[in-house]
Amino acid sequence: MNKKSIIITVAVLCVVVVGALGFTLGKGIIIKSNPVNYLLYSATQNNHTAYDATLKASLSVDEATLTDSLSFFSAEPEAMAKFVTSLVDQISFSGDIVMKTNMDQKELFLTEALSINYADQPLIDFGIGLTQEQIAIESKTFYDKSFTMSKAELFQMIKDESGVDLSELHFNKYIDLFDMEKDPLFKALVKDYKGYETILRDALVNLEKGDKVSVLLSNGKEIKCDELQVSMTMDELLKLYVDLLSEAKTDENLKALLKSKTIEVLNLVISSEDYKILQIEKSEVEAAIVEIDTNFDTEWNKAMDEMIATYQDAQYQLSQSMVDIGTYNIKVAIDSKYNIRQLSYAMDMMGFNMVQTVTYNAYDNDVVTKALSLPENSISIIDMIEDEGLASEIGNDMVDQGLTNIIEGEALNQLMSDLKTNSEILPADERDGILSLVDYFFENKDLLKDMILSNTGL
């Protein structure tokens, strides 16, 4: 290669590289220049099949508003409002969600956990898990083991009760019907989105881009993000729901897709002769297909009108109320790859405030899952159904352990201590009533537990 050819080759490569970088940077500038474009692009460009998220929520009360409400209940409403506020401020909720799907492998994994806390200590917790083969329910507050039921056990129970053997059904063929990437009706629906986009743009007209923020993930890593923020009244939020539902009602592509998929499922029930397994007459399935084909629009309009009317009625009721219904302050943090990393909702209504934050710690291949429950750490729900003695024994253990964990737990004990300490600002007679309650609690924990146990009949 001669010198001239080398120069030309290098020049071409430079143009390609600089052009590619310029397009990437230019695309980012265009997207980020408009906050609504930025949000819509981030919300739609990533089709995540898995995510790991944590939830945190806190409560608070406006003292001035609460003072007015307590004027009939306390000799010193300002002091009582401060007292109540000091307790409410310590209440919080925390939880996590892990979800992972694989349509090709027909796999599903979902776990959700929620804890109600006081002073950052768990008072009561709940959890549920689901895969394509098992469901698990647990609460460490009430029992050390989880309660599980397998798909095979569920199907056997249904067979015993009704004679219908769902294990003979091949569900994968029905799941395949909803793999719609190549479905022309689905493509038409996705392509014709302008009506929904216009509604969202009108609703988010006040969306603004704020400063850079750092989002702390569960693994301790911090990610720099852009923050978008908007405030909406309850009336504006309800109007958004009404407008979106009204658009959906007249969306011919959406109606065509839903109608088509419903009929496809029923036709598959016939062609596979699954109606025999389900113990349904073939003629009943055929009649259902005719009914859907003939009256789908009528029933669709009826259902949508009912939903729209529900939100419109809520709008009317709010317009007639004499109180300030407050606003929702919404914030969205987006990372450099256009992944939504955090959603925050702050609600202020009649002096009552709640802030809820969802942080997305991982997506797709970075999401780690684990077995719902090991056999040695679980109790079969079916075994409890079939063995009344076992169910009674476990029920008694759950109440006993639950009461012990709650009554002896740090959360309730801290609450009682705060009741005693914070009540010092109250009038003497009101303070004495609270102190008597606290003293009774600390002196009679075992008695309280026995009283509750006896009242449950266990």
C-alpha positions in Angstrom: 0.0 0.0 0.0 1.5 3.4 -1.0 1.6 6.5 1.1 -1.4 8.0 -0.6 -3.6 5.0 0.0 -2.6 4.9 3.7 -3.6 8.5 4.1 -6.9 7.9 2.4 -7.6 4.8 4.5 -6.7 6.7 7.8 -8.9 9.6 6.7 -11.9 7.3 6.0 -11.4 5.5 9.4 -11.3 8.9 11.1 -14.5 10.0 9.4 -16.2 6.7 10.4 -15.1 6.8 14.0 -15.8 10.5 14.5 -19.1 10.2 12.8 -20.1 7.3 15.0 -19.1 9.1 18.1 -20.7 12.3 16.9 -24.0 10.4 16.2 -23.9 8.9 19.7 -23.2 12.2 21.4 -25.7 14.0 19.1 -28.4 11.5 19.8 -27.9 11.9 23.6 -28.0 15.7 23.3 -31.3 15.6 21.3 -32.9 13.1 23.7 -31.8 14.9 26.8 -32.7 18.4 25.5 -36.4 17.8 26.2 -37.3 16.2 29.6 -40.3 14.5 28.2 -38.3 13.0 25.3 -35.7 11.9 27.8 -38.3 10.1 30.1 -40.2 8.5 27.3 -37.1 7.2 25.6 -35.7 5.8 28.8 -39.0 4.2 29.7 -39.3 2.4 26.4 -35.9 1.7 24.9 -34.8 -1.0 27.3 -36.8 -4.2 27.3 -35.6 -5.7 30.5 -36.4 -9.3 31.3 -35.2 -9.1 34.9 -34.7 -6.6 37.6 -33.8 -6.4 41.3 -35.4 -3.5 43.2 -35.7 -2.2 46.7 -38.5 -0.2 48.2 -38.4 2.3 51.0 -41.3 4.4 52.3 -41.7 6.8 55.2 -44.6 8.7 56.8 -44.8 12.2 58.3 -47.5 14.5 59.5 -47.7 18.3 59.3 -47.8 19.6 62.9 -49.9 22.7 62.2 -52.6 20.7 60.4 -52.6 18.0 63.1 -52.9 20.6 65.8 -56.2 21.8 64.3 -57.5 18.2 64.2 -56.6 17.5 67.8 -58.2 20.6 69.3 -61.2 18.6 70.5 -59.1 15.7 71.9 -56.3 17.4 73.9 -56.1 20.3 76.3 -52.8 21.3 74.6 -53.3 20.3 70.9 -49.9 21.7 69.8 -48.1 19.5 72.3 -50.2 16.5 71.3 -49.5 17.2 67.6 -45.7 17.3 68.4 -46.0 14.1 70.3 -47.9 12.2 67.6 -45.6 13.6 64.9 -42.5 12.3 66.8 -44.0 8.8 66.7 -45.3 8.8 63.1 -41.9 10.0 61.9 -40.4 6.7 63.1 -42.7 4.5 61.0 -41.3 3.2 57.7 -41.7 0.4 55.2 -39.0 -1.5 53.4 -39.0 -4.3 50.9 -37.5 -5.8 47.8 -38.6 -7.3 44.5 -36.7 -9.7 42.3 -38.2 -10.6 39.0 -36.8 -12.7 36.1 -38.5 -14.2 33.1 -37.4 -16.2 30.1 -40.1 -16.7 27.5 -37.9 -19.1 25.4 -37.3 -21.4 28.4 -40.8 -20.8 29.9 -39.2 -19.7 33.2 -40.4 -17.3 35.8 -38.9 -16.1 39.1 -40.6 -13.6 41.4 -40.0 -12.7 45.0 -41.5 -9.9 47.0 -40.9 -9.0 50.6 -42.2 -6.2 52.8 -41.4 -5.1 56.3 -43.3 -2.6 58.5 -40.7 -0.9 60.7 -40.5 1.4 63.7 -37.2 3.3 64.4 -35.6 1.2 61.5 -36.4 -2.0 63.3 -38.7 -4.6 61.8 -42.1 -5.0 63.5 -43.8 -7.4 61.0 -42.5 -8.8 57.8 -44.1 -10.8 54.9 -42.8 -12.4 51.8 -44.0 -14.4 48.8 -42.1 -16.2 46.0 -43.3 -17.7 42.7 -41.7 -19.8 40.0 -43.2 -21.8 37.2 -43.0 -24.8 39.6 -43.6 -23.5 43.1 -45.1 -20.9 45.3 -43.7 -20.0 48.8 -45.1 -17.7 51.5 -43.1 -16.7 54.5 -42.9 -14.3 57.5 -39.9 -14.6 59.8 -42.0 -12.7 62.4 -44.5 -15.6 62.7 -42.6 -18.7 61.7 -39.0 -19.8 61.0 -40.0 -21.9 58.0 -41.8 -20.9 54.7 -45.0 -22.5 53.5 -44.8 -24.0 50.0 -47.0 -25.6 47.4 -45.7 -27.1 44.1 -47.5 -26.9 40.8 -47.9 -30.7 40.9 -49.5 -30.5 44.4 -51.8 -27.8 43.3 -52.9 -29.7 40.2 -53.4 -32.8 42.3 -55.6 -30.9 44.7 -57.7 -29.5 41.8 -58.0 -33.0 40.4 -59.1 -34.4 43.7 -61.7 -31.7 44.1 -63.0 -31.4 40.5 -61.7 -34.3 38.5 -59.9 -31.9 36.2 -56.3 -33.1 35.6 -54.4 -29.9 34.6 -51.1 -31.9 34.5 -52.3 -33.2 31.1 -52.4 -29.8 29.7 -49.3 -28.5 27.8 -49.3 -24.9 28.9 -46.3 -24.0 26.8 -48.3 -23.9 23.6 -50.6 -21.2 25.2 -47.6 -19.2 26.4 -46.2 -19.3 22.9 -49.3 -17.5 21.7 -48.3 -14.4 23.7 -44.8 -14.2 22.2 -46.0 -11.4 20.0 -42.9 -9.8 18.6 -43.7 -11.2 15.1 -47.5 -10.7 15.4 -48.6 -8.0 12.9 -51.4 -6.8 15.2 -48.9 -6.3 18.0 -46.6 -4.4 15.6 -49.5 -2.2 14.5 -50.3 -1.4 18.1 -46.7 -0.5 19.0 -46.3 1.6 15.9 -49.4 3.6 16.4 -48.7 5.2 19.8 -49.1 8.9 19.0 -52.5 9.2 20.8 -51.0 7.9 24.0 -47.8 10.0 23.5 -49.8 13.2 23.1 -51.7 12.6 26.3 -48.5 11.9 28.2 -46.8 15.0 26.8 -49.8 17.2 27.8 -49.8 15.7 31.3 -46.0 16.0 31.7 -45.8 19.6 30.3 -44.2 20.7 33.6 -41.6 18.0 33.7 -38.2 19.5 34.4 -34.6 18.2 34.4 -32.9 18.8 37.7 -29.4 18.4 38.9 -27.2 15.3 38.8 -27.9 12.9 41.6 -26.1 9.8 43.1 -28.2 6.7 43.5 -27.0 4.2 46.1 -27.5 0.6 45.1 -27.9 -2.3 47.4 -24.3 -3.5 46.8 -23.0 -0.2 48.0 -22.2 1.2 44.6 -23.2 4.7 43.7 -24.4 5.6 40.2 -24.5 9.1 38.8 -27.9 9.9 37.3 -29.9 12.7 35.7 -33.0 13.5 37.7 -36.3 14.4 36.1 -39.1 15.9 38.3 -42.7 16.9 38.0 -45.6 17.8 40.4 -49.2 16.8 39.7 -52.3 17.3 41.7 -54.6 14.4 42.3 -57.1 15.9 39.9 -54.4 16.0 37.2 -53.4 12.4 37.9 -57.0 11.2 37.7 -57.5 13.1 34.4 -54.4 11.4 33.0 -56.0 8.0 33.8 -59.3 9.0 32.2 -57.6 10.3 29.1 -55.5 7.2 28.7 -58.5 4.9 29.2 -60.5 6.9 26.7 -57.7 6.6 24.2 -57.5 2.8 24.8 -61.3 2.5 24.4 -61.1 3.8 20.8 -57.8 2.1 20.0 -58.7 -0.2 17.1 -55.2 -1.9 17.2 -55.5 -2.7 20.9 -59.0 -4.1 20.5 -58.0 -6.1 17.4 -55.0 -7.6 19.3 -57.0 -8.5 22.4 -59.9 -10.0 20.4 -57.5 -12.0 18.2 -55.5 -13.4 21.1 -58.7 -14.4 23.0 -60.1 -16.2 19.9 -56.6 -17.8 19.3 -56.6 -19.3 22.8 -60.1 -20.7 22.4 -59.4 -22.1 19.0 -56.3 -23.8 20.5 -58.5 -25.3 23.2 -60.6 -26.9 20.4 -57.8 -28.0 18.1 -55.8 -29.6 20.9 -58.9 -31.1 22.3 -58.0 -29.6 25.7 -61.7 -29.0 26.3 -61.9 -32.7 27.1 -59.3 -32.3 29.8 -61.1 -29.2 31.2 -64.4 -31.1 31.0 -66.0 -28.5 28.9 -68.3 -29.2 25.9 -66.8 -28.3 22.6 -70.0 -26.6 21.7 -69.5 -24.2 24.7 -66.1 -23.2 23.5 -67.4 -22.7 19.9 -70.3 -20.6 21.3 -67.8 -18.5 23.2 -65.8 -17.8 20.1 -69.0 -16.7 18.2 -70.0 -14.5 21.2 -66.6 -12.8 21.3 -66.5 -12.4 17.5 -69.9 -10.8 17.5 -70.1 -8.7 20.6 -66.5 -7.9 21.5 -66.8 -4.2 20.8 -69.9 -3.9 22.8 -68.5 -5.6 25.9 -65.2 -3.8 25.5 -66.9 -0.4 25.4 -69.0 -1.4 28.4 -66.0 -2.4 30.5 -63.9 0.7 29.6 -66.9 3.0 30.3 -67.2 1.5 33.8 -63.5 2.1 34.5 -63.6 5.6 33.1 -66.7 6.4 35.1 -64.9 5.2 38.3 -62.1 7.8 37.9 -64.5 10.5 36.7 -66.6 10.0 39.8 -63.4 10.3 42.0 -62.6 13.5 40.2 -66.1 14.8 40.9 -66.0 13.8 44.6 -62.6 15.6 45.0 -64.0 18.8 43.3 -66.8 18.9 45.8 -64.6 18.4 48.9 -63.7 21.4 51.0 -60.1 20.3 51.7 -56.8 20.7 50.0 -56.1 17.3 48.4 -52.4 18.1 47.9 -50.0 17.0 45.2 -47.7 14.2 44.0 -44.1 15.1 43.6 -42.5 12.6 41.2 -38.8 12.2 40.6 -37.1 9.8 38.1 -33.3 9.1 38.2 -31.8 7.9 34.8 -28.3 6.6 34.4 -25.9 7.1 31.4 -27.4 4.0 29.6 -30.9 5.4 29.9 -31.8 2.9 32.6 -34.3 4.1 35.2 -32.5 3.7 38.4 -34.8 5.3 40.9 -38.5 6.4 41.1 -39.6 8.6 44.0 -43.2 9.6 44.8 -43.9 12.2 47.5 -47.5 12.7 48.4 -48.9 15.5 50.5 -52.6 15.3 51.3 -54.3 17.2 54.1 -51.2 17.4 56.2 -50.4 13.7 55.7 -47.1 13.0 53.9 -45.7 9.8 52.4 -42.5 9.4 50.4 -41.9 6.1 48.5 -38.7 5.4 46.7 -38.0 2.4 44.4 -34.4 1.8 43.5 -33.5 -0.5 40.7 -30.2 -2.2 41.7 -29.7 -4.5 38.8 -31.1 -5.5 35.4 -31.1 -8.6 33.2 -27.9 -10.7 33.5 -26.8 -8.8 36.7 -29.9 -10.0 38.6 -29.1 -12.9 40.9 -31.8 -15.4 42.0 -31.9 -18.1 44.6 -34.1 -21.1 45.4 -37.4 -20.1 47.0 -37.1 -22.6 49.8 -35.1 -25.7 50.7 -37.1 -28.7 51.8 -35.7 -28.7 55.3 -36.7 -25.1 55.7 -40.3 -25.4 54.5 -43.7 -26.7 55.4 -46.0 -28.2 52.8 -49.4 -26.3 52.5 -50.9 -29.5 51.2 -49.8 -31.4 54.3 -51.5 -28.8 56.5 -54.7 -29.0 54.5 -54.8 -32.8 54.8 -53.6 -33.0 58.5 -55.8 -30.9 60.8 -53.6 -31.8 63.8 -50.5 -30.5 62.0 -52.3 -27.3 60.9 -53.5 -26.7 64.5 -50.0 -27.3 65.9 -48.3 -25.0 63.4 -51.0 -22.4 63.8 -50.4 -22.3 67.5 -46.6 -22.1 67.0 -47.1 -19.2 64.6 -49.2 -17.2 67.0 -46.9 -18.0 69.8 -43.7 -17.1 67.9 -45.4 -14.0 66.3 -46.5 -12.6 69.6 -43.0 -13.3 71.1 -41.2 -11.6 68.3 -43.5 -8.6 68.3 -43.8 -8.1 72.1 -40.2 -8.8 72.8 -38.9 -7.2 69.5 -36.8 -4.1 69.4 -39.4 -2.2 67.3 -42.3 -2.4 69.8 -40.1 -1.9 72.8 -38.6 1.2 71.2 -42.1 2.5 70.5 -43.1 2.0 74.1 -39.9 3.8 75.3 -40.6 6.7 72.9 -44.2 6.9 74.2 -42.8 7.3 77.7 -40.1 9.7 76.8 -41.9 11.9 74.3 -45.1 12.2 76.4 -43.2 14.5 78.8 -44.5 17.5 76.8 -48.1 16.6 77.3 -50.5 17.8 80.0 -50.2 15.8 83.2 -53.4 13.8 83.0 -52.8 12.9 79.3 -49.1 12.0 80.1 -50.1 9.9 83.1 -52.5 7.9 81.0 -49.8 7.1 78.5 -47.2 6.3 81.2 -49.7 3.9 82.8 -50.1 2.1 79.5 -46.3 1.8 79.0 -45.7 0.6 82.5 -48.4 -2.0 82.2 -46.8 -3.2 78.9 -43.3 -3.6 80.3 -44.6 -5.2 83.5 -47.0 -7.7 82.0 -45.6 -8.9 78.7 -46.1 -12.5 79.4 -49.7 -11.8 80.7 -50.5 -9.9 77.5 -49.2 -12.7 75.4 -51.3 -15.3 77.3 -54.4 -13.1 77.0 -54.1 -12.9 73.2 -53.4 -16.6 72.9 -56.5 -17.5 75.0 -58.6 -15.1 72.9 -57.5 -16.8 69.7 -58.7 -20.1 71.0 -55.2 -21.7 70.5 
